Amino acid sequence: MTDPQPPPIASSPPPSLSTEEEGSSTSKITIPPPPNPSLTNPSNKPPRTRQIADAVLLSSSLPSKPSSKPSIGSDLSSTTTTATTTNNNDNSDDATTTTTTTTTTPNNNNNVTEKPPKPDGLKRSDPFQFGTRYLEDGDDEFSFNAWDHVEVDDGYKAYAEGQYDMQRKNPVNDFDKNRFNSQPEKWWNNFYKNNRENFFKDRKWLQQEFPILTTATAATSPPIRLLEVGCGAGNTLFPILASNKNPNFHIHGADFSKTSIDLIRSNELYTQHHPKHISASVWDLGNSSGTLPEGIEPESLDVVILIFVFSALHPDQWKYAVRNVNRCLKPGGKVLFRDYGRGDLAQVRFKKGRFLQENFYIRGDGTRVYFFDREELGGIFDPEFRNDRNQEDGMEKKEEEEKEEGEEREETGMKVVLLGVDRRMLVNRARRIKMHRCWLQGLFVKGGDEEVQNTLAQQSGPEPQWMRVAHTDVSDHAQGDKEVEEVQVVDTPGLEEQVKGLDLGSTPSVES
């Protein structure tokens, strides 16, 4: 796919920074003398920092593991100290990670000439790949901010199950449940009034994760029409639009929050490129009447983007949402999908009074969120979807195991091309805390098996890592080595105290 935010702490003026390429883990700074604690923090208590965000995709793109040994002939006169802080908010699928590092220059007795730094502080020219940092034997878990495809250990699983049991026993009361479910757009309007365009980070990673977007925006591409549902403040729309060189490209943004659409239409990029390349309108993805967004005709779209939007729907709306998406798409049209996965830290940490129904919760700001299982999500879009691991093991599921008793399957006209689980272990190196995240990422197509094969054949450029592992169970992937999986299962002492002690941030309190 929460407590009030702590008050800001007064501090000395920020140090000057030297910028680095996105994906780098550090930024060199000059740290000023520490302020007088009695002036900046009268209580002399350390300020609480927000540790994690609901979705960190860019955190896996850190530079390669540094060597722990100095080069021959060098004399290190001091040490290197690193501290990391990661900001979080319940509603955020992106994170802001700030790493401060104090470094020293070694005295090289061999007089080796160091290469001058690249312009603008850039330290790497090769393109990084998301999802490629595996935790292997001998690796220091706390040497990086994130590790990819790390299965949770038994201690974390047990703690999570205990949390789920507590949540079920302390659900949202019936009055509030009706209040949150009857007018979901009201809470999203409030959200965007309080959190405008700078709340989320721009999703510049999308074109790397979904190569079709790179093709769509190329100067030589044919005419193409896209729709982003749940466009929010434009953190997906505008990065795609800014990279476009296709004279026949058009993207439409839809959201059921009027405040969101007002933000979109007031953006400078929107006014520059409207109406030729961009438009926006209020629309409810889960409407049962089959109404389409303003200006969108049936079977007129090539691509529909669903990024952290399906989880905001009530489960009763899923079938209508898939039906509406199918109605928008041309035959062979694609759906690009990313959302919250079952067991994500954001789900585990929910406290009393947030449980609406199984895997469905209310946040502190009144917005809703659902956490999906891979098989469940695949079945929503494609009733014939099967878990690939079970197929490979020769186990066929019985019909009654694939659907609820008495429920008839409805043909959706959609097929799952790829559907992967993106697991990431985020690390707070300063506090020695490990945090497990889980998302689902998929590529769906309107049509049958022929369209699936055509979609796979149309993929161009380097294949993203998530696509390589999407047809396998992630826990068995780990570069094909079972020994690596054993290394990944690491005991987490004091897990309950660690999770409870995290100040993970919150969204504004719910108002009546």
N, C-alpha and C positions, 0 to 999 in steps of 0.2 A: 502495500500500500505509500492531573497535572497541577502543580503548585504555582502560585503567583511568582513572577520574575523578581529576583532580588533587586533592591535599589542600587543605582549606580554608585560606585565608589570613587571618591575624588582621587585624582592622581596627578603626577607631574606631567609636563608637556611630553607628548610622544616622541621617541627617538626618531632620527632620520633613517629612512630605509633605502636600500638599493634594490630596485625591482629585479625580478627574475622571471624566466619563462614559466608559464602555467604548467604545473606538474612537478616543479622542483620542490623539495621538502624544506629548504631553508632559505632565509633571507638574512643577509649580513646587516647587523645594526650596531650602532654605538650606544651602549647602555649608560644612561646618566646615573649620577650618584643616587642611592636610594633616598626617597623622601623621608621626612620625619614622621614616624608612625603615629605620633600623638596628634599630628595635624591632619593626615589623610585618613586615619582610621582610629578615631577616639577610643573605640572599644578594644583596640589592640588585637582584635580577632582577624585571622587571615580571611581575605575576601573569598567568597565562594565563586568558583568558576563553572561555567556550563561545559559539560564534557563531551557531548555527542550529538549528532543530528540524525533525522529520520532517513536520510539517504545520502550516502557519500559515495559518489562514483569516481570523482577525480582523485580521491585519496590513494587509489592503487597505482597512480602514475608517478611514484617517487623515483629518484635516481637509483642506480644499482648500488648494491651493498658495499659500504666503504671498507677498506682494508683496515684491520686493527693494528698492523705493524707499520712503523715509519720506514721510508725508503732508506737504503744503505747510505751511510755517511751523513745522515741528517741528525740534528740535535734539537729535540723539542724542548723549548724552554718553559713551556706551560702546557696546561691541558685544555681540552675542549669541553664546554658545558652546554647541554641542550635541554630546553624545556618546551613542551608542546601544550597548547590549549585549543580545544575544538568547541565551537559554538553550536548550540542546538536549539531547536524549537519543535514542538510536537507536530506542527503542520509542515515542517520543512523536509523536502526530499533531497536537499543539497546541504552541504556543510561548508563552514569557513574554518580552515585550520591555519593557525599562526604558529610558526616554530621560530623561536629566538635562539640564536647560537652565538656564543663568544668563542672566537677562534684565535689562534696564534700562528705566526709565520715561522716555520722551522729555520734554524741556522744551518745551512747546507755547507758542510766543509768541502764538498767536491766542486763547489762553484757551478752547479748545474743551472743553466738558464731556464727559468720557468716560462711557459708559454703565456703571452699576454691574454687577459680575459677578453671574451668576445664582446662586441658592442652591446650596450644596454643591459649588461649583466647576464646575458644568456650563457648557459653552461652546457647546452646540448643541442645538437642539430638533428639527431636521429629521431624519428617519430616514436613516441612511447606507445605501448599497447596495454589497455586495461585488462585486468583479470589474469595476469601472468606471473604474479609473485606467489610462489608456493612455499609453504613452510616445510623445510626439509631437515633431515637429521643433522644436528649440530648447529642449526640456526638459532640465534638469539631472538626470542619472540619480541623483545623490546628494542630491537635494533631499527625497526621501521614503524611507521604509524598504522600500517594496515597489511594484512595477509589475505590472499584470495583462496576461496574454496576450502576453508577450514571448517571441518565438522565440529559441532559442539561436543564437549566432554560430558561424561555421565553426571557430574556434579551440577553442571548448568541445566541439563535436561530435568533432573530431579527438582531443582529449584523452580524451573519454569512451570512444571506440572503443579507444584504447590501454589504458585501464583495464580494459575488458571482456576484452581479449585477455590481459592479465596475470592477471585473475581465473580465466579458463578454464585457464590453464597451471598454476595453483596451487590446485586444488580441495581441498575437505575430504577427508581420507583415508576409506577405506571403513569403518573401525571407528567413527569419529566420525559418519559419515553415518548408519549404522544406529542409533547411540546417540541421535541427535537426532530421527530419523524414527520410531523405534519407540514412544516415549513422549512425544509433544509436550506433553501435559498436565502432565507432571512439571516441565518448564521454565517453564511459565506459573504453576504453583503457587509455584515458587521466586521468580518475578518478583513476584507479588503479596504474598509474604511480605516481600520487601525494599522494595517500592514500594507503599504503601497508597493510601488514597483521595485524597491530595493530590498524587499523581504527575502525573496528567493535569489539564488545565484543563476545567471544565465546558463542554460544547458548547452554549452558549446561542445560537449562530448557526443551529442546525438548523431552527428554525421559520421563519426567514427564507428559508433555502435550500430548504426543503420546505414550502410553504404548507399542505399537507394536515394537518400537525401542528397548525397554528393552528386549522384547522377542527375537528379531532378533539377539541381541548381546550376548545372554546367551550361556554358554558352551554346554548346552544340546540341543540347537536348531538345526533344520535341515538346510541344505544348503539354503542360501537366497541371493538374488541379489537386490541391491538398486541403484537408480539413483537420484542424486541431481542436479536439473537444476538451473542455476544461482548461481554456487558454490562460486563465488567471490574469496576471499582470503582463504577460507577453514574454516570459523567460524562455519559451520555446519558439514562439512565433518570430520574434525579432532577430535572434541569432541566425535563424534560417534565412530570413529575408535579407539580412545584411550581407550574407555570403552569396546571394543569388546573382548569377550572370545570364540566366535564361530569359530572353525577352518575352517568352510566352509562358511564364510561370505565374501562378496565382495561389495564394494560401488564404483560407478563411478561418477565423478564430471564433469559437462558440463557447459560451459559458452560461450557466443559469443564474449567475450573479450579475445584475445590472451594473453594480459598482465596478466589477471587473471589466466589463465591456467599455464603460466610461473611461477607465484607465487606459485601455488599449487605444481607443480613438483619440485620446489626448496626447499620445506619444508622437514625437517628431517624425520618427520613421514611418508611422502610419500615415500622417498627413502628406509626407513626401511621395508615398507609393500608392495611396488610395486614389481611385478604385482599381487601377490596372493590375497591381500585384498583390493587394491585400484588402480584406474586408472583415467585418466582425459583427456578430449579432447575439442576442440573448436566446438561448436554446437549452431545453432540458433533454439530455441524452436518454433518460429513462422514461420519457413520456409514452403513455399507452395508446395514444391516438395515431401514431405514425407520422406526426408533423416533422418536417425537415427544417434545417436552419434557413433563414431568410436568404433567398437567392440561390439556394442549392436545389437542383432538379434531381429526380430519381436517376440512378445509374450515371452520374456525371463526374464522380470523383475517382482519381487514381490511387490516392493514399489517404487513410485516416490515421491520425496520431492520437493514441490514448496513453498519456504519461501521468501516472498517479491521479487518475480520475475515476476509474472503475471502482476503486475501493471506497469512494464517497457515496456510492449508490446503496440503497437498501437491497438485500438479496431478492426481494420480490420484483425489482426493476431490471434484473439482469437480462431476462429473456427479451424484454422490450428494447433494451439498449442494443443488444446484438442484432435484433430485427431492424432497428433504425439504421445502424451502421451498414448492414447488408444492403438496405434499400438505397443508401447514398452511393455505394460503390459500383463502378463498372464491373462487368465480368473480368476476373483476373486482378481486380483491385486489391491493395494490400492494407493490412492493419499493423501498425508498429506499436508495441505494447510494453509498458514497464509499470510495476506496482509492488505493493508490500507482500512479503511472503510469510507463511505461518512460522511462528517462533521467533520473529524478529524482536530485537530488544525493545522496540517501541511497544510491542504487544505485551511482553513479559512485565514491563514496569508499570502497567496500568494499576491503579489502586482501587479502593472501594468506591462504589457509586458510578462506575464508568462502563459497566458491562450491559449492553443492550440485548444481545443474544450471542450464540456461539460464534466466536471470532469477530464479533462486530461491537464496536465501542464508540463512546462519545468522548471527544476531547474537552479540554478545559474551556475552549472558546465556543463550544456548541456544535462544531463540525464533526462529522462521523467518519469512521475509518474501518475497513474490513481487511483481514489478513488471509490471503489465499494459499491453498495447497495446489501443487502443480497439477495433479490429476483433476482436481475440482475445477480449476480454471480452464484446463484443456477441454473438459466436458461441456463447459458453458458455451464455448465457441464452436466446438465440434463434437457432437454426441458420439462419434465413432473413435474418439481419441483413446489411445491405450497407453499405459505406462510402458515405456520402452524396455526397462529392466525386466519387467515381467515377461514381455515378449521374448527377450533374449534368453531368459531362463526356461522358456518353453511352457510357461504357466498362462493359461487362458482364463480370463475372468468370466464368471457366470453372469448372465444378464441381470439377475436380481442383485448382484454385488455392484453393478454399475449404475443403478438408479434406485431411488427410493421406492419402497413398495407402493404400488398403485399409481405411480407417476409415469405418464407417457412421454416418450422422447419427442421433442419437436425439432424438425429439421431446420437448421439455421442457414444453410447455404454457404457455410464457412468451413474451411479446413485449416488445421494447425500445420504450418510448415516447420517451424522450429519453436520450442518452448523450453527455456533453460532456467535453472535456479542459480542465482548469483549470491553466494555466501561470502561474507567478509568478516574477518576478525579485526576490529579496530583496537588500537592500543594507546592508552595514556601512559607514556613512558615516565612522566614525572611521578605519578601515583602508583605505577606498576599495576594497572587495571586493564583487563581484557573485556571487550564488549562485542557480542556477536550480532551481526546484521544479516538480513535475508530479504532478497527481492526476487520477483519473477520477471523474466524478460522474454518476449515472444514476437513471432512474425506469423500472421495469419493471412489467408487469401480467400477471396470470394470465388467459389467454383469447386472443382473436384480434384482427383488425383493428377490430371493433366496440368491443371493450373499450379499445383504444388511443384511438379517437376519443372515447369517453365519458370517459376519464381526462383527456384534454386539455381537454374541455369543462367538467370539474368544477373546474379550477384557478381559484382565487379570489384576490382581492387583487393587489398589485403582482407582476408576474412577475419572479422572480430573474434576474439577468444570465446565469447559466450556462444557464438554460433557453432564453434568447433565441439563444444561439450554439451550442446543443447539436447542431443539425442541419447545422452548417457546419464546415468545417475551420478551426480556430482561427487558423492562420497566415495565412489569407486574410481573416479577419474584420477586425480592427483598424479598426472603424468603416467598413468598406467602402472603404478608401482604400489602394491599393497603395503609395503614397508612404510611408505610415506604416510599412508592413512594411520598407521599405528603411532607415528610420531606426532600426528596432528591431535590425537586425543590426549590432551594435557590436563592433569588435575588442576582445579582452581580453588586453592584453599581460601576459606573465608569468603566464599562467593556471595552468600546472602548479605553479609555486612558490606561488601563492595558495592553491590547493586543498590542496596538501600541508601548507602552513603553518597551516591552520585547526585549532584545537583545538575540535572539534565535540562534545565530551562523549562519554560512553559509558555503557553499562549495566554492572552488576556482572560480573566475570569468570565464565566458565563453570566450574562445579565438577563434579567427577566424581561 
